[in-house]
Amino acid sequence: MATETVAKPRTSMRVGVQKFGTFLSGMIMPNIGAFIAWGLITALFIEKGWLPVPQLGGFGETAGVANTGLVGPMIKYLLPLLIAYTGGRMVYDVRGGVVGAIGTMGVIVGAGIPMFIGAMIMGPLGGWTMKKIDSLWDGKIRPGFEMLVNNFSAGIWGGLLAMLGFYGISPLVTAFSTAAGNVVQFLVANGLLPLTSIFIEPAKVLFLNNAINHGVLTPLGIQQSLDQGKSILFLLEANPGPGLGLLLAYMFFGKGAAKASAPGAAIIHFLGGIHEIYFPYVLMRPLLILATIAGGMTGIATLAITNSGLVAPSAPGSIIAVLAQTSRDSYFGVILAVLLATTVSFLVASVILKTTKHSDEVDLNDATSRMEQMKGKKSSVSSALTGAGTVGIAVLAGPVRNIVFACDAGMGSSAMGASVLRNKIKAAGFPDVKVTNASIASLKDDYDVVVTHQDLTERAKPVTSSAAHFSVDNFMNSPRYDEIVELVRSSNTGETEARTSGAGTAAAASPGAHSAATGATAAAGAGVATETAAVGHSDILAAESVILNGTATTRDAAIDEAGRLLLARDAVDEGYIAAMHEREESVSTYMGSYLAIPHGTNAAKDHIRKSAVSVIRYPDGIDWDGKQVKFVVGVAGINNEHLHILSSIAKVFTSKAQVAQLEAATSVDEVLELFGKVNA
């Protein structure tokens, strides 16, 4: 009991620091491009740069003149304001970003020095306080006065925050920056700076480095760079040498999967700058942290002795980014620091690997999983270690709970695909796994699995980098669905084994009951009971919107025909039909099983007046980008009212027998009846 009581607060503190570091990183990382631009301009145009230009570097006759050159104004105004805006937007969207930036101007002017820490305080504070203020009169503003109230409240509160920043925050942040700078100078003057690796290297493996790097080292490094033209602080954490040395040792002296994957990991780490790729190798043998600490200390000592540094942050920690940000007089020292850090880390790690016994082959997957659990989400590079990327089965930090099927509009193909996948997962015995559909534009990085059409995957990956991604080209019966079901099964087996075993016993005792339960579960997954389905069909799928013999002979003509049926019911305007064609040109709406579901783009939702679905059968089939289509379902939906119809259609088209019934139908009532009874 005592052990448990002590352990929980420690874990909670680590998670808290991780979240804080992630939040700080979220303000800095989107603006790294601006830091790089400033670093390049500084390296080129300052007095000691490669191409000194007084008007750009702000020196010579222009020195001391307000707002002269690019270097000074960028570092004093542009970068802090970008950070503040990003932080405020993270808390309260654009409105929070604007108010946070206004408040930060007070800190900047009050301090007179680059205020990165001040920006990281005022940005989120502005967003959070504005959100709280807006909640006071939410729903109480008279129609027509919303813009007036919103603009004036943001302006007034932003002005007050600017004064608070000027008189209250800037003195505190200035004092903190001065004290922290004095600590760094003390460490440098006494040769103690290399000792920081004792804390930094373990912190990296535990994903605590963002709080240190973006909360302290980057702001202090920027100030030091502005004063001295470079800073050693930018390389305390970003030096790729320690991790490279560790991976090289595994290449020569490792075993099994660890040895085989080390070369690829080394390339990703050293050239790509993704340091987390080597963390599982440390977790396999925690003693190896001594190798990275020794390498880090060696690199820092080399930088201190040679008086070398970078002009701006290196992010990611790639050797390419490091060299791009190296001060003109520091190339020898920086390169030597990386080489010596690599060498020392390699030697220490080699000794540990040769003198200790361990089963690398068995533990790499476990170590990767532990790394992702500490990170709190799936690693975007873990497949390089586990080989998951080659087969589409990703390594997850926990059980699959949340799956999203995404398309351009989140209205048609994604809803159909989600319905098919949802039923498969429920039939496999995992009814608690949530399967939803969404538009690409609305995705957030909080899903375990993201499924997209193969032409949309690259658009979805940047905003859902933590998820396992699956690309499909056939929405109705893609073989990737079986891979996803297997992923759900493997990731949830431990938690559901007892329940599944009990369900299996009951099913064996009563096969009929099991079949009925499965059918009921699938119906629930479709989101509607029989009665609701019937009502929904009368409202959304009407008899006048079903044609058994379409007249179109081409894809575009079929889209027009389906759109005209929606227009005839006053469900859409003319602009929506144009958007249906636009959507088809970007990504095909062919679903498989002779079915296509043309619908508008995400931006076309303003052209929808009410939810409706049209169904047209083409007995002879038409060519749909090289695929034969016999059924065209036009879709227009508001607030997901049409999703139960699409679920019904999806279930019909996953059954060859029911597709055959549709092909043989002789009346509209037969079609409506088939779709109406599918959820019974």
N, C-alpha and C positions, 0 to 999 in steps of 0.2 A: 504494500500500500504506500509506503514511504517513497519507494522508487517512482511509482506512478505519479504521485503528487508533485515530485520535483521535476519530472520529465516534461509534463504538460506545459508549464509556464515557459520552459526553455524553448520548446517547439513553437509555442505561440509567439514568443519574442522574435524568433528567426523568421517566421512567416510575416510578422508585422514589419520587420526591417526589409524583407523582400518586397512587400507591397509598396512600402515607402520608396524604396529604390526604383521599383518599376515605374512609379508615378513620376519621380524625378527624371528618369530616363525618357518617359513619354513626352516630357517637355523639351528635352534636349535633342533626341534622335531625329524627329521630323525636320529639325532645323540644321542638321549637320552640313547640308549643302551650303548654307549661308556661312557657317564656320570655315568650310573649306575655301569658299570664295574669298573670305577675308584673309585667310592664311596665305593663299596664293598672291593676293594683292600685296600683302605685307612683305612676303618673301621677295617679290619682284621690285617694288617701287619705293620702299623706305630707304633711308640714307645708306644703310649697309646691305641693301638688297642687290639682286642680280642686275636690275635695270633701274637705278635710282632716278626718280622723277619727282622733283619738289612739289609740283601741283597735285600729284596723286598721293605721294607719301607724306606730305605735310611737314616738310623740313626746309632748311635753308631760309630764304627770305620769307617764306610763307609760314614758318614756325610761329606758333603763338597766336596766329590769326584765327578767329572763331570759324568753325565749320570748314576749315581748309583741308583739301585732300579727301581721300576715301577712307584711309585707315582709321583715323580718329573717330569720325562720325559713325562709321559702321560698328565699331566695337562699343561705342558709348551709347548709341541710340538704337540702331537697327537690330542687333543681336538680342539685347535685353527685351526689346519690345516684341520681337518674334517669340521669344520664350514665354513672356507674360501672356501674349495672345493665345498661344498654344495651350498653356496651363489653364487659362480661363475657359477656353473652348472645351477642354476635357471635362470640366465641371458643369458648364451650362451653355454649351454650344456657342454659336457666333456671338450672341449677346453677352455671354460671360467673358469671351475673349476680348471684346471691345472694351468693356468696363475694366477688366484686369489690366489692359494696356494703358488706359487713361491713368489709373492709379499708379502704375509703374513710372510714369513720367515724373511724378512727384519725387519718387525715390532717386531717380537718375539725376535730376536737377539738384536735389538736396545733397547728394553725396559727392557729385562732381567726378566720380570714377565709374568704370564699368560695373553695373549693378546686376550681376547674374543671380546672386543669392536673393537680392531684393526682388528681382523679377519672378523668381520661383516662389516667393512668398505672396507678392501682390497679385500675380495672375490668378492663381486658384482662389485666393481670398476674394478678389473682385467677382469672380464667377459665382462662388458660393453665396456671398452676401446678396448679390443681385437676384439669385434664385430665391432666396428667402424673402426678399422684399416683394418680388413679383407674386409670391404665394399669398401675401396679405390681401391682395385685391383680385386674386384669380376668380373669374366668373362674376365679378361685381361691376365691371366697367360697362357703361352703356354702349350699345352698338354704334359704331361710327367714331368713337373716341379712343379706340384701342391704340392706334398709331401715335396719337398725341400723348397719351399716358406713357406708352412704352418708351418713346424717344426722350421725353423730358425726365422720366424717372432714371433712365440710364445716364443721361447727361448730368443731372444733379448729383446722383450718387457717385458717378465717376469723378466729378470735380471734388467732392468731399474726400474721396479716397486719395486723390492726388495730393490734397493738403495733408491728409494723414501720413501719406508716404513721405512728404517733404519734412514735416516736423517730428513725426514719431518713428517711422520705420527706418529712414535713412541713417540717423545717428546710431541706431542699434546694429544695423547691418555693417556699417562702416567700422564700428568697434569690433565686431566679430571678425571681419575680414582682416583687420589690423592684427588682432590677437593670433588668428590662424597663420597669418603670414609670418609673424614673429616666431611661432613654433617651427615652421618650415625652415626659416633662416637658422634657427638654433640647431636643428638637425643637420642642416648642410654644413654649418660652421664647425660642428663637432664630429663630422664624419659618421653621423648616426642614421642618415637617410636610408641606407640599405636595409636597416632593420625593419622598415615598414613592410618589407616582403613577408615577414613573419605573420602579419595580419592580412595583407592584400591577397596572397596566393590562396590561403584557405577560404577567404571570403569569396573569391571567384568561384570555387567549386561549390560553395553553398548558395550561390546566386545572391550574395549580399554586396557584390562589388558595385552595383549601380548606385547605391546610397553613398558609397565612399567616392566613387569616380565622378558622378554627376553632381553630387551634393557638395563636395569639398574640393577635390583635385582640379576639376575643370575650371570653376570660378577663380581659384587661386592661380592656376596656371595662366589664365587669360590676363590677369592683372600683372603677373610676373613677365609675361611675354610683351605686354604693352610697355613696360618699363625697361626691359633688357633686350627685347627683340627675340626672345626664345624662353622656353621653360622646360626644365627636367621633369616637372610634375606630369606632363602629358604622357610620359612613357613609364610611369611607375606601375600602371596596370595594363597598358596596351602593348608592351613589348611581347612579340610573338615567340621570342627565343626559348623561354622556359617550357612552354607547351610543345614546341617543335622538338626539343631535345628529348622529352619524355616519349613522344611518338616514335622518334628514331630508335630509341632503345627497344621499344616493342617490336619494331621492324627486324631488329637483329637478334633479340633475345626473348621475345615473347613466344607464345604458343597458340595453336588453334586459331579460333576466330579473331582473337585480339591481334595476333601477328598478321593475319591475312587482311584485316581491315585497316591496320595502321597506316599504310602508304596513302590510301585514299583520304583518311582523316588528316594526315599531315598536309596534303595539298589544300584541303578545305580550310584548315587552320591557318597555314602560313600565307597562302595567296588570297583566300576568301576572307580571312580575318574573323571567322566564327570560332571563338575560343572554346565555346561550350562543347565542341566536338571531342575534346580530350578529357573532359571531366569524368566520363564513365571509366576511363583507364585508371584514373586516380582512385575512384571509388572501389574498383576491384581489389586494389592493394593500397589502402590508406597510407602506408608507410612511404609511398611514392610522393606524397606531398612535400617531403624533405627535398626531393630533387627539384621541384618547381620553386621552392623557397630559395634553395642554393642558387639556382639559375637567376631568379629575380634579383637577389642581393648582388650577384656578380654584375648583372646588367646595370643596376642603379649605381654601383660603385664605379663602373667604367664611365658612365655618363658624368658623374661628379668629378672624377679625376681629369677627364678631357674637357670639362666645362661645355658639354653638348646638350642640345635640347631641340624641341620642336617649336614652330611658331604658332601652331594651333592644334586642337585635339585631333587625334587619329582615330577615326571611327568609320568602319570597323577596324579592329586591330590587325589589319593586313600589312605585310611588308611594303606593299605598293602605297598604301595610305601613309604609312610611317615615313617613307622616303619623300613622298610628295609634300609633307608638312615639315620636313627637316630644315633647320636654319642653314643658311649658306655656309657658315663656318663650322658646321657640326656633322657633316656627312661621315668623316672618318670616325668620330666618336660614336655616332649612332649605329653605324654598321658594325663597328667593333663590339659595341654593347650587345647587339643582337647575336653576333657570332659567339662571343664568350658565354653569354647566357645559355645559348643552345648547347655549347660544349660541356659546360659544368652540369647542366640538367641531364644531358645524355650520360655522362660518366657516373653520376650518382644513381640515376635510374637503372643503369646497366648493372651496377654492383648489387642493387636491391633485387633485380630480377634474377640474377645469377645465384644469389645466396639464399633466396627464399623459395619455397615451394608453394605453388598455387595452381588452380585449374582455371586458366584464362578462358578456355573454350566453353566451360560450363557457365561462367559468371558474367560474360560480357552483356548478355541480354538482361540479366538481373540488375547489373550495375547501371545500364542505360535506363531501366525502369525506375530505379532509385533516384537517378539524376533528374528524371522528368517529374517524379513525385516532389522532389525538393524545389524544382522550378515552379511547380504548380500547374503545369500544362505540358502538352506534347511538344517535344523538341522538333523544330523544322528540319534538323540535320540528322536526326537519329537513324533514319533509314540507311545512311551511309555506313553505320556500324552494324546494323542488324540485317541488312539486305532486304528490308521490308519494301523499299521503293521498287524493287524489281518485280514483285509479285502483287503489289497493291494492298498487302495486308500490313498496316502500320503498327508500330509499337506505341501503345497508349499508356498514359500514366495511371489510368484507372479504367473501370468498366465503361462501355459505350452507353450513354444515357440520352444523348441529344443528337439527332441526325437532321440535316436540312437538305432538301432538294432545291437547288437554285436555278432560275433561268432569268432571262432578261427582264421580264415583267413580273415574274412571280405569280402568274395568273393562270396559265394554261398548261404548258408542258410540265412545269415543275409540280403542279398539283396532281397531274396524272401519274407522273413518276413516283411521287411521294405516296400516292394511294397504293400503287402496286407494291412498292417496297415495304410499306407499313403492313400490308396484309401478309407478306412473306415473313416478316419478322414476328408478327403475332402468331402465325401458324407454326413458327419454330419454337414457340413457348416463351416469348419475351414481350408480354403486353405492356410492360412499364416503360419500354424504350420509346421515346417521343420522336416521331417522324413528322416534320413539318415542311412547308414549302415557302419560299421567299424570293424576292427579286435580288439580283446581284448587288444593286445599289444599297439595299437595306441590310446586307450581311454585317455581322459583328463577329469578333474573334472569341466566341463563346460556345462553339459547337465542337462535338467530338468527331463528327464525320460530315463532310460536305460532298454532295453528289451533283455534278453538272454535266451538261452536254459537252462533248470533247472540244467544241469551239469556244466554250466559255470558261474552261478551267483556268486558263492563265489570268483571266479577269478576277476570278474568285480567290485565287491563292494569296495575293498581297494582303487582303483584308481578313483572311482566315488562315493565317500561317500556322496556327497551332493545331489545326484539324488535319485528319487524314482525308485526302482528296481522292475521289473516284470519278473517272471520266466515262461517259456512256455515249453511244450513238444510236441506241435503240431503247426507247423509253418503256416499252411494254414488256420486253422479255430479255433484257440485257444480261449476259452471263456475269457481269460485275455485281448484280444484285445478290447472287449466291455467295460471292466473296464477302460482301458486306454482312450478310447473315452469319457467315462463318466467323467474321471478326466480332460481331455481337456475341455469338455463342462463346468464343474463346475468352473474351474479356469479361463476360458475366458468369461464367461457369461456376466459379468459386462461390458467388453469392446466391446463385439460383439452384445449386445442385440438389439441396434438400427439397425445395419446392417442386422442381422438375421431376424428381424421383417420385414424390407423392402423387403428382399429376399423372405420371406414367402408370403407376399402380392402379389408380382409379380408372384410367382409360382402358387398361387391359381387362379390368373387371366388367366394364360397360362400354364397349366400342361405340354404341349408338349415342350414349351420353357424351362421349368424347367428341364425336363428330358434331353434335349439336352445339357443344360449348365452343368448338373452334369456329363454327359458323357465326355464333353470336358474337364472339370476340372480333371476328373480321368485320361484322356489321358495325360494331361499336367503333372500330378503327376508322371506318369510312365516315364516321361522325354523324350518323343519322339513323333513326329507326324507321320501320316501314311506313308508319303514318306520316312522319316528317318528310320522308322521301316523296310520297305521293303529293303532298301539298307543294313541296319544292318544285316538282316537275310541272305542276299546273301553272306555277308562277314563272318559272324560268325556261322550261322546255315545253312549248305549246305545240299543238297539232299543226298549226299553220307554219311552224318553223321546221317541219320535217318534210323532206322531198325524197321520194323513193327512186326517182330517175332524173339525175342531174343532167343539165344540158351542156355544161362546160366540157372542153376537151383538153385544156391546158391547166397547169398549176395556177397561173395568175387569174385565169377566168374562173376557176373554182373558188379562189379566195374572194373574188368579186361576188360570186353567187352566194357564198356563205355570208358575206358582209351585208348584202342587200336584204337578206332575210332578217338580220339583226336590225337594219335600218327600218324595214317595214314595220317592225314592232315598236319603233321609236325608242329602242334601247341604246342606240348610238347615233352620232351625226356623221356626215360625210368624211370628216377628218379621221375618224377611226378606221375606215376602210383603207385609207392611204397608209395609216400606221400599221395595218395588218401586212401590207406589202413590204413596208420598211422592215418590219420584224422578220419577215421571211428572207429578206436579202442578207440579214446579218447572221441568223442561225435558223436552220431548217426546223419546221415544226412537225416533220414526219416522226411518228411515234413507234412504228413497227406494226405488224399485224394488219396491214392494209389501211392504217388509220393516220390521218393528219389532223392537227387541231390549230389552224391559223388563228392568231389573236394579235392584238396591238402591242406596241412597245410600252415600257413602263411610263414613259412621258405622255402617253396617249390616254391616260386614265381620265383626264378632264373631258374627253370626248364621249365618255360613257354616261348615259342617263339612268340606266337601271340594268340589273343583271339579266342576261339572257344567253341562251345557247341555241344554235341551229344545227341540224343534222341533214346531210345530203349524201345519198348513196349513188355511186357511179358503177353500175353493174359490169361494164366492160373495163373499168379501171382507167386511170389517167397517169401519165408519167409525172412523178414528183421528184425532180432532181435525181433521176435514175432509179427511183423506187416506185413500185406500183401501189397506187392508193385507190381504194374503192369507197372509203367513207371519209367525208370531210366534216369536221365538227367545228363550227365557228363559235368563239367564246368571247364574251364581254362580262366582266364581273366587278361588282362594287362590294367592298368589305367582306370578301370571301363568301358571299351568298351563293355563288355558283359551285362551290367546291364539292358539295355532296353529289351534284349531278356528274361532275368529272370523276368522282370516286366510283359512281355506278358505271359510267362508261368504261373506266379503266378495268373494272372487274369483268365486264362483258368481254372486252378485247383480250384479256389474258386467258380466256376459255375458247378453245377452237370450236367446241360444240355451239357455244352461243354466237360466235362470229358466223358460223354456218347458218344459224337461225336467222340472223340479220340479213344474210345474203339471200335467204329464201323467203323473207317476209313479203307478203302481198298487200299489206295495208299499213297505214300510219299507226293504227291502234296497236298492231303487233309490236312495232318498234317501241312505242311508249310503254306498253305492258312489260316488255323485256327489261327496259331500263328501270321501270317502276318496281319490279319484283326482285331485282337483284340483291337488295339489302334485306329482304324478308327473312 
